[in-house]
Amino acid sequence: MAHISVIGNIGTEPELKFYEGKNGNFGVCSFSLAETERVKDTSGNWADGQTTWYRISILGKQAEVIADSLGKGERVKVEGTFKQAQYKGKDGDMKNSLEIKADEITLVLKSKKSNSKPVQ
């Protein structure tokens, strides 16, 4: 599998589920992530381009922390292994899914733009 790093916005509320493993129960947190490319329009202004959706999952103690602390709309950086999978859609057709098994998820902070005038 390929390694990938993506910055985007959480598209669905993170969902935490627990499963039984060899060494006891472990958590899996999953959510969708939207990465929107920025492009210049015909006037030379920046605009939103195509959006790519990913399905993110993270395991263990990190899963519990992510589920408790992050929510829909927040901007995060996801690093992990990437694969393309197929599934059968509700319409019966085969669909493609881009999935990342995360090793690390980090909140990306935006700086506030100041409306104050510069000091002269």
DSSP file (Angstrom, degrees, kcal/mol; ACC not computed):
  #  RESIDUE AA STRUCTURE BP1 BP2  ACC     N-H-->O    O-->H-N    N-H-->O    O-->H-N    TCO  KAPPA ALPHA  PHI   PSI    X-CA   Y-CA   Z-CA
    1    1 A M              0   0    0      0, 0.0     2,-0.2     0, 0.0    82,-0.1   0.000 360.0 360.0 360.0 150.5    0.0    0.0    0.0
    2    2 A A  E     -A   82   0A   0     80,-1.1    80,-3.3     1,-0.0     2,-0.3  -0.573 360.0-124.0 -86.8 149.3    1.1    3.5   -0.7
    3    3 A H  E     -A   81   0A   0     78,-0.2     2,-0.3    -2,-0.2    78,-0.2  -0.753  34.8-178.5 -91.9 141.2    1.7    6.1    2.1
    4    4 A I  E     -A   80   0A   0     76,-2.9    76,-2.2    -2,-0.3     2,-0.4  -0.974  23.6-158.2-142.4 151.9   -0.3    9.4    1.8
    5    5 A S  E     +A   79   0A   0     -2,-0.3     2,-0.4    74,-0.2    74,-0.2  -0.994  21.5 177.2-130.7 124.8   -0.7   12.7    3.6
    6    6 A V  E     -A   78   0A   0     72,-2.6    72,-3.1    -2,-0.4     2,-0.5  -0.982  18.8-157.7-132.9 137.9   -4.0   14.6    3.1
    7    7 A I  E     +A   77   0A   0     -2,-0.4     2,-0.3    70,-0.2    70,-0.2  -0.975  40.4 120.0-113.3 128.1   -5.3   17.9    4.5
    8    8 A G  E     -A   76   0A   0     68,-2.3    68,-2.8    -2,-0.5     2,-0.4  -0.926  58.2 -75.9-165.4-172.4   -9.1   18.3    4.4
    9    9 A N  E     -AB  75  34A   0     25,-2.5    25,-2.9    -2,-0.3     2,-0.3  -0.842  44.0-110.7-106.5 138.9  -12.3   18.9    6.3
   10   10 A I  E     - B   0  33A   0     64,-2.6    63,-3.1    -2,-0.4    23,-0.3  -0.515  30.2-169.8 -66.7 126.1  -14.1   16.2    8.2
   11   11 A G        +     0   0    0     21,-2.8     2,-0.3    -2,-0.3    22,-0.2   0.691  65.3  29.0 -96.0 -21.7  -17.3   15.5    6.3
   12   12 A T  S    S-     0   0    0     20,-0.8    -1,-0.1    59,-0.1    20,-0.1  -0.965  95.4 -89.0-135.9 152.9  -19.2   13.3    8.7
   13   13 A E        -     0   0    0     -2,-0.3    58,-0.1     1,-0.1    17,-0.1  -0.403  55.9-101.9 -59.1 131.2  -19.2   13.1   12.5
   14   14 A P        -     0   0    0      0, 0.0     2,-0.5     0, 0.0    17,-0.2  -0.337  37.7-149.5 -57.2 133.1  -16.5   10.6   13.6
   15   15 A E  E     -C   30   0A   0     15,-2.8    15,-2.3    -3,-0.1     2,-0.5  -0.931   5.9-156.7-112.9 127.4  -18.1    7.3   14.5
   16   16 A L  E     +C   29   0A   0     -2,-0.5     2,-0.3    13,-0.2    13,-0.2  -0.893  15.1 174.0-107.4 127.6  -16.5    5.0   17.2
   17   17 A K  E     -C   28   0A   0     11,-2.3    11,-2.7    -2,-0.5     2,-0.4  -0.956  20.4-138.9-128.5 150.6  -17.1    1.3   17.3
   18   18 A F  E     -C   27   0A   0     -2,-0.3     2,-0.3     9,-0.2     9,-0.2  -0.895  17.9-173.6-112.6 141.4  -15.5   -1.4   19.5
   19   19 A Y  E     -C   26   0A   0      7,-2.6     7,-2.4    -2,-0.4     2,-0.5  -0.919  27.2-113.7-129.6 154.4  -14.5   -4.9   18.3
   20   20 A E  E     +C   25   0A   0     -2,-0.3     5,-0.2     5,-0.2     2,-0.2  -0.782  41.1 173.4 -91.2 127.1  -13.2   -7.9   20.1
   21   21 A G  E >   -C   24   0A   0      3,-2.3     3,-1.4    -2,-0.5     0, 0.0  -0.586  49.2 -86.6-120.5-175.8   -9.6   -8.8   19.3
   22   22 A K  T 3  S+     0   0    0      1,-0.3     3,-0.1    -2,-0.2    -2,-0.0   0.854 128.4  39.6 -59.9 -37.1   -7.0  -11.3   20.6
   23   23 A N  T 3  S-     0   0    0      1,-0.4    -1,-0.3     0, 0.0     2,-0.2  -0.003 127.9 -82.1-105.7  28.3   -5.9   -8.9   23.3
   24   24 A G  E <  S-C   21   0A   0     -3,-1.4    -3,-2.3     2,-0.0    -1,-0.4  -0.610  77.1 -20.0 106.5-168.7   -9.3   -7.6   24.3
   25   25 A N  E     -C   20   0A   0     -5,-0.2     2,-0.3    -2,-0.2    -5,-0.2  -0.457  56.7-174.0 -77.9 148.2  -11.5   -4.9   22.9
   26   26 A F  E     -C   19   0A   0     -7,-2.4    -7,-2.6    -2,-0.1     2,-0.3  -0.991  18.5-123.6-141.1 150.2  -10.2   -2.2   20.6
   27   27 A G  E     -C   18   0A   0     -2,-0.3    33,-1.9    -9,-0.2     2,-0.4  -0.642  14.4-165.0 -95.0 149.0  -11.8    0.9   19.1
   28   28 A V  E     -CD  17  59A   0    -11,-2.7   -11,-2.3    -2,-0.3     2,-0.5  -0.988   6.0-164.6-130.6 122.1  -12.1    1.9   15.5
   29   29 A C  E     +CD  16  58A   0     29,-2.7    29,-2.1    -2,-0.4     2,-0.3  -0.906  12.7 179.0-106.6 132.7  -13.0    5.5   14.6
   30   30 A S  E     +CD  15  57A   0    -15,-2.3   -15,-2.8    -2,-0.5     2,-0.3  -0.972   9.8 149.1-135.5 151.2  -14.1    6.3   11.0
   31   31 A F  E     - D   0  56A   0     25,-1.8    25,-3.2    -2,-0.3     2,-0.3  -0.966  41.9-100.1-164.2 166.8  -15.3    9.3    9.1
   32   32 A S  E     - D   0  55A   0     -2,-0.3   -21,-2.8    23,-0.2   -20,-0.8  -0.714  29.9-157.0 -96.2 153.2  -15.2   10.9    5.7
   33   33 A L  E     -BD  10  54A   0     21,-2.2    21,-2.3    -2,-0.3     2,-0.5  -0.998   2.9-152.2-133.0 130.8  -12.8   13.6    4.7
   34   34 A A  E     -BD   9  53A   0    -25,-2.9   -25,-2.5    -2,-0.4     2,-0.6  -0.908   7.2-170.0-106.6 124.1  -13.2   16.1    1.9
   35   35 A E  E     - D   0  52A   0     17,-2.8    17,-2.8    -2,-0.5     2,-0.6  -0.959   8.5-166.2-112.4 115.1  -10.0   17.5    0.2
   36   36 A T  E     - D   0  51A   0     -2,-0.6    15,-0.2    15,-0.2     2,-0.2  -0.901  14.0-136.0-109.2 123.2  -10.9   20.4   -2.1
   37   37 A E  E     -     0   0A   0     13,-2.2    12,-3.6    -2,-0.6     2,-0.5  -0.467  13.6-134.6 -74.4 143.3   -8.3   21.6   -4.6
   38   38 A R  E     + D   0  48A   0     10,-0.2     2,-0.3    -2,-0.2    10,-0.2  -0.880  31.6 172.7-100.6 130.1   -7.7   25.4   -5.0
   39   39 A V  E     - D   0  47A   0      8,-2.7     8,-3.1    -2,-0.5     2,-0.4  -0.915  34.2-110.8-134.2 158.2   -7.5   26.6   -8.6
   40   40 A K  E     - D   0  46A   0     -2,-0.3     6,-0.2     6,-0.2     2,-0.0  -0.775  32.9-141.8 -89.7 134.0   -7.3   29.9  -10.4
   41   41 A D    >   -     0   0    0      4,-3.3     3,-2.0    -2,-0.4    -1,-0.0  -0.180  38.6 -83.6 -82.9-175.8  -10.4   30.9  -12.4
   42   42 A T  T 3  S+     0   0    0      1,-0.3    -1,-0.1     2,-0.1    -2,-0.0   0.720 130.5  54.8 -64.4 -21.1  -10.3   32.7  -15.7
   43   43 A S  T 3  S-     0   0    0      2,-0.1    -1,-0.3     0, 0.0     3,-0.1   0.460 120.1-107.9 -89.2  -2.3  -10.0   36.0  -14.0
   44   44 A G  S <  S+     0   0    0     -3,-2.0     2,-0.3     1,-0.3    -2,-0.1   0.537  77.4 132.1  87.7   6.9   -6.9   34.9  -12.0
   45   45 A N        -     0   0    0      1,-0.1    -4,-3.3    -5,-0.0    -1,-0.3  -0.662  62.6-107.8 -92.1 149.0   -8.8   34.7   -8.7
   46   46 A W  E     +D   40   0A   0     -2,-0.3     2,-0.3    -6,-0.2    -6,-0.2  -0.547  46.5 166.9 -75.9 138.8   -8.5   31.6   -6.5
   47   47 A A  E     -D   39   0A   0     -8,-3.1    -8,-2.7    -2,-0.2     2,-0.3  -0.939  41.5 -85.7-144.7 164.3  -11.6   29.4   -6.3
   48   48 A D  E     -D   38   0A   0     -2,-0.3   -10,-0.2   -10,-0.2     3,-0.1  -0.568  45.9-173.7 -73.7 135.7  -12.6   25.9   -5.1
   49   49 A G  E     -     0   0A   0    -12,-3.6     2,-0.1     1,-0.3    -1,-0.1   0.050  44.9 -22.7-103.3-144.4  -11.9   23.1   -7.6
   50   50 A Q  E     -     0   0A   0    -14,-0.1   -13,-2.2    -2,-0.1     2,-0.5  -0.406  59.3-138.0 -71.4 141.3  -12.8   19.5   -7.6
   51   51 A T  E     -D   36   0A   0    -15,-0.2     2,-0.5    -2,-0.1   -15,-0.2  -0.876  11.7-159.6-102.2 131.6  -13.4   17.8   -4.2
   52   52 A T  E     -D   35   0A   0    -17,-2.8   -17,-2.8    -2,-0.5     2,-0.4  -0.938   9.7-148.7-109.5 132.2  -12.0   14.3   -3.5
   53   53 A W  E     -D   34   0A   0     -2,-0.5    45,-0.4   -19,-0.2     2,-0.3  -0.827  13.5-172.9-104.1 138.7  -13.6   12.2   -0.7
   54   54 A Y  E     -D   33   0A   0    -21,-2.3   -21,-2.2    -2,-0.4     2,-0.6  -0.917  22.5-133.7-124.5 152.2  -11.7    9.7    1.4
   55   55 A R  E     -De  32  99A   0     43,-2.7    45,-2.7    -2,-0.3     2,-0.4  -0.953  30.0-161.2-104.3 120.7  -12.9    7.2    4.0
   56   56 A I  E     +De  31 100A   0    -25,-3.2   -25,-1.8    -2,-0.6     2,-0.3  -0.822  13.8 176.6-107.7 139.5  -10.7    7.5    7.1
   57   57 A S  E     -De  30 101A   0     43,-2.0    45,-2.9    -2,-0.4     2,-0.3  -0.997   3.5-178.3-139.1 144.8  -10.2    4.9    9.8
   58   58 A I  E     -D   29   0A   0    -29,-2.1   -29,-2.7    -2,-0.3     2,-0.2  -0.993  15.1-144.2-140.8 145.1   -7.9    4.9   12.9
   59   59 A L  E >   +D   28   0A   0     43,-0.5     3,-0.6    -2,-0.3     4,-0.5  -0.605  46.6   4.2-110.9 164.2   -7.5    2.2   15.5
   60   60 A G  T >> S-     0   0    0    -33,-1.9     4,-1.1     1,-0.2     3,-0.7  -0.225 115.0 -15.4  75.4-151.8   -6.9    1.8   19.2
   61   61 A K  H 3> S+     0   0    0      1,-0.3     4,-2.0     2,-0.2    -1,-0.2   0.847 132.4  60.7 -61.0 -36.2   -6.6    4.6   21.8
   62   62 A Q  H <> S+     0   0    0     -3,-0.6     4,-2.7     1,-0.2    -1,-0.3   0.864  98.6  59.0 -59.4 -35.3   -6.1    7.2   19.1
   63   63 A A  H <> S+     0   0    0     -3,-0.7     4,-2.4    -4,-0.5    -1,-0.2   0.912 106.1  47.2 -59.9 -43.5   -9.6    6.2   17.8
   64   64 A E  H  X S+     0   0    0     -4,-1.1     4,-1.8    -3,-0.2    -1,-0.2   0.905 112.5  49.0 -65.7 -42.0  -11.2    7.1   21.2
   65   65 A V  H  X S+     0   0    0     -4,-2.0     4,-1.7     2,-0.2    -2,-0.2   0.924 112.4  47.9 -64.0 -45.2   -9.3   10.4   21.4
   66   66 A I  H  X S+     0   0    0     -4,-2.7     4,-2.4     1,-0.2     3,-0.3   0.931 111.4  50.1 -62.1 -46.5  -10.4   11.4   17.8
   67   67 A A  H  < S+     0   0    0     -4,-2.4    -1,-0.2     1,-0.2    -2,-0.2   0.845 115.6  43.8 -61.8 -34.6  -14.0   10.5   18.4
   68   68 A D  H  < S+     0   0    0     -4,-1.8    -1,-0.2    -5,-0.2    -2,-0.2   0.737 124.0  31.8 -81.4 -24.0  -14.1   12.5   21.6
   69   69 A S  H  < S+     0   0    0     -4,-1.7     2,-0.3    -3,-0.3    -2,-0.2   0.645 106.7  61.1-115.9 -15.8  -12.3   15.6   20.3
   70   70 A L     <  +     0   0    0     -4,-2.4     2,-0.3    -5,-0.2     3,-0.0  -0.839  55.2 179.2-117.3 153.8  -13.0   16.2   16.6
   71   71 A G    >   -     0   0    0     -2,-0.3     3,-1.8   -58,-0.1   -61,-0.3  -0.883  39.9 -57.0-143.9 174.6  -16.2   16.8   14.7
   72   72 A K  T 3  S+     0   0    0     -2,-0.3   -61,-0.2     1,-0.2     3,-0.1  -0.224 116.9  23.3 -54.3 135.9  -17.7   17.5   11.3
   73   73 A G  T 3  S+     0   0    0    -63,-3.1    -1,-0.2     1,-0.3     2,-0.1   0.145  87.4 129.1  94.4 -18.4  -16.3   20.5    9.5
   74   74 A E    <   -     0   0    0     -3,-1.8   -64,-2.6   -65,-0.1     2,-0.5  -0.432  59.5-122.6 -74.2 146.8  -12.9   20.6   11.3
   75   75 A R  E     +A    9   0A   0     33,-0.3    33,-3.0   -66,-0.2     2,-0.3  -0.765  40.1 169.1 -92.4 126.9   -9.8   20.8    9.2
   76   76 A V  E     -AF   8 107A   0    -68,-2.8   -68,-2.3    -2,-0.5     2,-0.5  -0.916  34.4-130.9-136.1 159.7   -7.3   18.0    9.8
   77   77 A K  E     -AF   7 106A   0     29,-3.0    29,-2.6    -2,-0.3     2,-0.5  -0.965  25.9-164.3-109.2 128.0   -4.1   16.4    8.4
   78   78 A V  E     -AF   6 105A   0    -72,-3.1   -72,-2.6    -2,-0.5     2,-0.4  -0.955   6.9-175.4-117.0 128.8   -4.3   12.6    8.0
   79   79 A E  E     +AF   5 104A   0     25,-2.6    24,-3.3    -2,-0.5    25,-1.9  -0.984  33.6  90.2-122.5 135.3   -1.2   10.5    7.4
   80   80 A G  E    S-AF   4 102A   0    -76,-2.2   -76,-2.9    -2,-0.4     2,-0.3  -0.972  72.0 -40.0 174.6-160.8   -1.4    6.8    6.7
   81   81 A T  E     -AF   3 101A   0     20,-1.9    20,-2.5    -2,-0.3     2,-0.4  -0.749  50.7-148.2 -98.9 145.1   -1.6    4.0    4.1
   82   82 A F  E     +AF   2 100A   0    -80,-3.3   -80,-1.1    -2,-0.3     2,-0.3  -0.869  20.8 163.9-118.5 138.8   -3.9    4.4    1.1
   83   83 A K  E     - F   0  99A   0     16,-2.4    16,-2.9    -2,-0.4     2,-0.5  -0.991  30.7-129.5-149.1 156.0   -5.8    2.0   -1.0
   84   84 A Q  E     - F   0  98A   0     -2,-0.3     2,-0.3    14,-0.2    14,-0.2  -0.906  32.1-179.0-103.9 132.8   -8.6    2.0   -3.5
   85   85 A A  E     - F   0  97A   0     12,-3.0    12,-3.0    -2,-0.5     2,-0.4  -0.834  18.4-134.5-127.1 164.4  -11.5   -0.4   -2.8
   86   86 A Q  E     + F   0  96A   0     -2,-0.3     2,-0.3    10,-0.2    10,-0.2  -0.925  22.6 172.9-119.8 147.8  -14.8   -1.3   -4.5
   87   87 A Y  E     - F   0  95A   0      8,-2.0     8,-3.2    -2,-0.4     2,-0.6  -0.967  37.1-103.8-146.1 161.6  -18.2   -1.7   -3.0
   88   88 A K  E     - F   0  94A   0     -2,-0.3     6,-0.2     6,-0.2     5,-0.1  -0.792  39.6-141.9 -90.5 121.9  -21.7   -2.3   -4.3
   89   89 A G    >   -     0   0    0      4,-3.2     3,-2.1    -2,-0.6    -1,-0.0  -0.187  29.0 -98.0 -76.3 171.9  -23.8    0.9   -4.2
   90   90 A K  T 3  S+     0   0    0      1,-0.3    -1,-0.1     2,-0.1    -2,-0.0   0.777 125.6  58.0 -60.8 -26.7  -27.5    1.2   -3.2
   91   91 A D  T 3  S-     0   0    0      2,-0.2    -1,-0.3     1,-0.0     3,-0.1   0.470 119.6-111.2 -83.2  -0.9  -28.3    1.3   -7.0
   92   92 A G  S <  S+     0   0    0     -3,-2.1     2,-0.2     1,-0.3    -2,-0.1   0.296  78.8 124.3  90.6 -10.1  -26.5   -2.1   -7.4
   93   93 A D        -     0   0    0     -5,-0.1    -4,-3.2     1,-0.1    -1,-0.3  -0.523  68.9-106.3 -83.0 151.4  -23.6   -0.7   -9.4
   94   94 A M  E     - F   0  88A   0     -6,-0.2     2,-0.3    -2,-0.2    -6,-0.2  -0.611  40.8-168.3 -76.1 135.0  -20.0   -1.1   -8.4
   95   95 A K  E     - F   0  87A   0     -8,-3.2    -8,-2.0    -2,-0.3     2,-0.3  -0.841  17.4-123.3-121.9 157.8  -18.4    2.0   -6.9
   96   96 A N  E     - F   0  86A   0     -2,-0.3     2,-0.4   -10,-0.2   -10,-0.2  -0.804  22.7-165.8-100.9 145.3  -14.9    3.0   -6.1
   97   97 A S  E     - F   0  85A   0    -12,-3.0   -12,-3.0    -2,-0.3     2,-0.6  -0.996  14.1-145.7-131.6 136.3  -13.8    4.1   -2.6
   98   98 A L  E     - F   0  84A   0    -45,-0.4   -43,-2.7    -2,-0.4     2,-0.4  -0.912  27.9-173.1-101.4 118.3  -10.6    5.9   -1.6
   99   99 A E  E     -eF  55  83A   0    -16,-2.9   -16,-2.4    -2,-0.6     2,-0.5  -0.914  15.8-166.3-122.1 139.2   -9.6    4.7    1.9
  100  100 A I  E     -eF  56  82A   0    -45,-2.7   -43,-2.0    -2,-0.4     2,-0.9  -0.986  11.8-154.5-123.4 123.3   -6.9    5.7    4.3
  101  101 A K  E     -eF  57  81A   0    -20,-2.5   -20,-1.9    -2,-0.5   -43,-0.2  -0.862  34.5-137.2 -90.7 105.4   -5.9    3.7    7.4
  102  102 A A  E     + F   0  80A   0    -45,-2.9   -43,-0.5    -2,-0.9   -22,-0.3  -0.383  34.2 179.3 -75.8 137.8   -4.5    6.5    9.5
  103  103 A D  E    S+     0   0A   0    -24,-3.3     2,-0.3     1,-0.4   -23,-0.2   0.685  81.5  10.7 -94.4 -31.6   -1.4    6.3   11.5
  104  104 A E  E     - F   0  79A   0    -25,-1.9   -25,-2.6     2,-0.0     2,-0.4  -0.993  58.4-167.5-151.9 138.8   -1.8    9.9   12.7
  105  105 A I  E     - F   0  78A   0     -2,-0.3     2,-0.4   -27,-0.2   -27,-0.2  -0.998  14.3-174.1-129.5 127.2   -4.5   12.6   12.6
  106  106 A T  E     - F   0  77A   0    -29,-2.6   -29,-3.0    -2,-0.4     2,-0.3  -0.969  26.1-120.7-126.4 134.8   -3.7   16.2   13.5
  107  107 A L  E     - F   0  76A   0     -2,-0.4     2,-0.6   -31,-0.2   -31,-0.3  -0.551  25.4-143.5 -69.8 133.6   -5.9   19.2   13.9
  108  108 A V        -     0   0    0    -33,-3.0   -33,-0.3    -2,-0.3     2,-0.3  -0.905  13.6-149.3-103.6 118.9   -5.0   22.0   11.4
  109  109 A L        -     0   0    0     -2,-0.6     2,-0.4     1,-0.0   -33,-0.0  -0.688   2.7-146.9 -90.9 138.6   -5.4   25.5   13.0
  110  110 A K        -     0   0    0     -2,-0.3     2,-0.3   -35,-0.0   -35,-0.0  -0.826  17.6-125.3-100.2 141.9   -6.3   28.5   10.8
  111  111 A S        -     0   0    0     -2,-0.4     2,-0.3     1,-0.1     0, 0.0  -0.631  25.1-116.7 -84.0 145.8   -5.0   31.9   11.7
  112  112 A K        -     0   0    0     -2,-0.3     2,-0.4     1,-0.0    -1,-0.1  -0.627  25.4-125.7 -79.5 138.0   -7.5   34.7   12.2
  113  113 A K        -     0   0    0     -2,-0.3     2,-0.4     2,-0.0    -1,-0.0  -0.717  24.0-130.8 -84.8 131.8   -7.1   37.5    9.7
  114  114 A S        -     0   0    0     -2,-0.4    -1,-0.0     1,-0.1     0, 0.0  -0.658  15.7-165.2 -86.1 134.4   -6.8   40.9   11.4
  115  115 A N        +     0   0    0     -2,-0.4    -1,-0.1     2,-0.1     2,-0.1   0.388  56.7 112.0 -93.6   2.4   -9.0   43.8   10.3
  116  116 A S  S    S-     0   0    0      1,-0.1    -2,-0.1     3,-0.0     3,-0.1  -0.407  73.0-110.8 -78.9 154.1   -6.8   46.3   12.2
  117  117 A K        -     0   0    0      1,-0.1    -1,-0.1    -2,-0.1     3,-0.1  -0.524  40.1 -97.4 -80.5 148.6   -4.7   48.8   10.3
  118  118 A P        -     0   0    0      0, 0.0     2,-0.3     0, 0.0    -1,-0.1  -0.321  41.4-103.8 -65.3 149.1   -0.9   48.5   10.4
  119  119 A V              0   0    0      1,-0.1    -3,-0.0    -3,-0.1     0, 0.0  -0.555 360.0 360.0 -73.5 134.4    0.9   50.6   13.0
  120  120 A Q              0   0    0     -2,-0.3    -1,-0.1    -3,-0.1     0, 0.0   0.394 360.0 360.0-109.9 360.0    2.7   53.6   11.4
